[in-house]
Amino acid sequence: MKMRFINKSIFKVLALIFILSSCKKETKEFTEPYTTSTEGLGIIMDRVKPPVPSSGIAGTVVTVAATGMMPYKDRLVFMFNGEKAEVLEVAETHIKVKVPEYASTGVLSVAVDDVLAFGPQFKVTGLISADPTFRVPSGANGDVMQILNLADSKRLIVGRFTNYNNKGAVRPINRIVSVFSDYSYDPSLKSGKGANGGVNSIIEYKGKYLIAGSFSGYDQRGENISNLTMLNKNGSIDTMGIHPFRRPDQNDTIKYYPRFNAGTDRAINQIHQTPDGKLLVAGGFNFFISRRYDQPDKRKENDSVILDSIRIPQILRLNADGTLDKSYRFSEALNEGFKAANGPVNAFIHKDVRHQGKVLLYGKFTSFDEQAAKNIVRLNADGTIDKTFSLGLGPDNAVQSAIYNEVLDRYVVTGLFRTYNGKAQEFLAVLKSDGSLDESFVPKAFNAPGLNFAKLLDDGLMVVTGFFNSYGGVARSGFLILDRSGNLAPGYNATGSFNGVLKDAIETKSDDNKRALLLIGSFTRFNNEIANNIIRIVLE
């Protein structure tokens, strides 16, 4: 039977160990974080001198320079980043221990009752490592939200950053950047000043690009944009010339406005092209916005732009020209959209053949279109509620992410819920395509208030992130990989602390053709190393 260290008093300070393990690599010493002094014990571990060896797999025998342990050799507990190790030898000048099965990279420590002494760091090697062929050592200085692959092997990256791999010091890189196939910076994009707010989503559409997010300007255009606009292939904003209304005695001139005349009053989270070439838009908005540039405004004499708005909350569909598609979730009699959810939502829009055109909406709500709905609902391609998606009681609290795997025909959802359809299911669940719980996946307990991201890979492994420091009693700091049953996948859980939130984990290849994951989102560290919002890791 595996030994687990369960002393609750010591477990309370594991979070402090994780903080220590996230110190910069070049830091040699740190201040004792625990209020109880270890001087009375007389235990001293050399924090500068690395253990021998300084890295290794589970089962490796490690010798750590230490003094003062002999009086406590029968009751001390030695830990690798919070996970109890087997003690093989305690001597006057050292302690010899074996790396435990589920150890992870981080600080070594020894506990006697409720007192901790900290030592050097140890790197636990496993089946995950940073990809040395990834050419973005400095990452992005803000959230990375999406990566769009282009036909010429280039990519467009959008988010909330203003610098990418330290190239923004020369010319602005505001929320959009072009990169080559190896993710090195491509200076050819003519984005100018870029967007003046976050870009959450981008699609290639009719030979151009549509970007959506929470911005009101792009490059030199500081007005007449409401969270959505179209770009030319070179990254410049797509404009059109208009003869604005003027008095007869004024000159006839042309003014230029954004060509794509559509937007919303609040942020857009996702935009997708539908199978019939229309555009599906989802977010936290309440109104669709369009503008009239060439009609007189009785309140002004010239250069008038009239703003039109139609109430249609959270999800809408646009025609190819940007006009509102009133055949989708719209009441002609009331001249407004359907009620949607009574709380905030996000959307996952299906592109697969099996569920083509359907939309999974999730968040924190109790009704949708004035019908009972608990935090998750699926719509048919025509915008009506999909009655074949049967949740029963559904999740009892907010859903923070929901991602569908086409190969496995499964959804994985995370959030703050503790039950699903009345069954205990804390923070993480796998759903069948009909919305019922896949009971073959049984997650263990997280020491956390909830989870923020999980994604099934095509082979059944699952990437999970959140603000947790243990899983099933095993020390894990913010990042783990599970197997099909919900157990820690052997060899894939040796990485140290992860700080932040993932937006996506994209299955890809390294430059030397190894299996890899491209991780994007809002995070600052991976495996105790600096990782600014984008990193590629190799899976052996």
Steps between C-alpha positions, in 0.01 A plus 500: 500500500630847411591721797343844509600779737172620653607707802251787462714757673781441254260487205390854580844631412534317168389816326808670643719227355345561157572872533862420576523262206391776263798721590717595204755245392790733575392554861743318730349567842162599641359622828339243729124539432368304797441690824613212723880514534703194405799619703376319810509174306853556380420360153688670217478403133738665256276703267779598263672165456291289260397149601676206339369444242319832446237344273351160432191286452281345768699235688831685474708492819601855597752620758443844657762679709351556847589514867302473821263227386632212709290578813181486288584216263209286620231766460608741231314515168692588185311647202555574132288808427254387767491128414628259766817306415646179636797573728784253441771642727545782750859593582685786670578674169224389265167332444440241229147472356315346208301716257131404555276374222304824457772749587521823302766762441541740790647566842621221729384523860505309827232512767514414868153527648378845391841650425648512149855545376560573133781385274607537137288434193482166321385450143284194451523381140205338325322480166445876470769760433528846350555485123855626429407562134233757589637842408299724731708520819343827616139413415235773501448764767124444517236234447521290182142417397515328159735387223378494139691272262532636146545325168856632453610334829500835677280564801316793652495523879247720679444590863558774752875548462701802389829320445600165352840343559639849577439622143251768604772742605583570135144533369162461673354151536157568639279193540586345163825361360605296198749218547676251277443126528761479780321782689781749445384856438384596150530880447295505179161557668383859445298529819635842595390581854285186505187472713450730799351219708505124530445278195332176604429332167611505136381318188598502135195611303455553127867573441531733798501477881235580756614582853274526803552592862473809721643785293373825349788586268759346272817670377401855398126432522401610849126508444212320327619158622308302761692183593498358146674599177646363176867505401666469163746217445792729581353585842371847418139584575258455208334835425245643258451849361168673581354833388375627838196727515586869468312823435469597131751782543773266624756310294426142403773293663559134579560369852629155579338268752546135602340289227357236730209689650408287799579485869368460853466713811723273710779249451484216249661175616468283189431541130462207259396443142196274463482223235284724279748789510333715764661620823412386851596743776488436877598706802388720785310751287137609507472696175598468135639827367522636146561847357352721229763720343316669211171615648426833668473527875244766591707591804810581293569676175776285354744214541234303684530137599173353625528208741232231477457232764279193535469303821624143449692365799798262513474326164411619149556413137615735225460484126817513291465877456482560876126557521310328779348166400148535640414141416719389794374541856299811422141617552379714210192598701709642785791601277748350745684177564394214724566530874805265511650425843428686824872508583842518329580245228780378278457289189654200329396488135510161331677456167493119491266310266323320786372820664558751222361843575402423859612729782578406860440793735635486853552732795295585807127517432174334599288563191541533125231656279286497816528123532675329792868437421778442752828657389525313167275465195542395136334664202408353164638655183183711473552647849229304680574304817623149420268268694720197421768646728359375829682617811242414762581730790830592335792656692399673825734797451689696236674331204824681416616300198343248263693340214389229258728228360379389158707179491362373832157666469526632853472834677715583800370774729655672799381758748375559851237223506501217752216288357381411152141384457489442874811281503816605685739630232736766626632763257569261207277280284505318168170505311371280222368672189143482637600696812495205737789436735773261384535301820810316380693817585520547878703801615662506842487782753668832421628724776356804323197732481437385141662437160542731203605276208505140381539350154490144371781413261427263212665205677284545809749683721359810666678828577364678810591835655375695800603650830551172683796350685392137526299237313381190677743577782799526263679835487435664161537874449254639247563255213438130449434239234244227561426171327161386366384392848597815688826371647831685477660385174826320593811700406309813397471665842855583605485868399529769765275797563274650235372852568202622301221391267509316168288613209593204282733200474556443129626162378793555267861395425835641602740614230676162527165320453431394858152496646435835665240729653486873440370660819346848478314714749577718800787349696844595626668168587512142385707236682649768726637688197391834361244448223321810380159396367625274220724193514541173314562180694609159374309185598717191481 
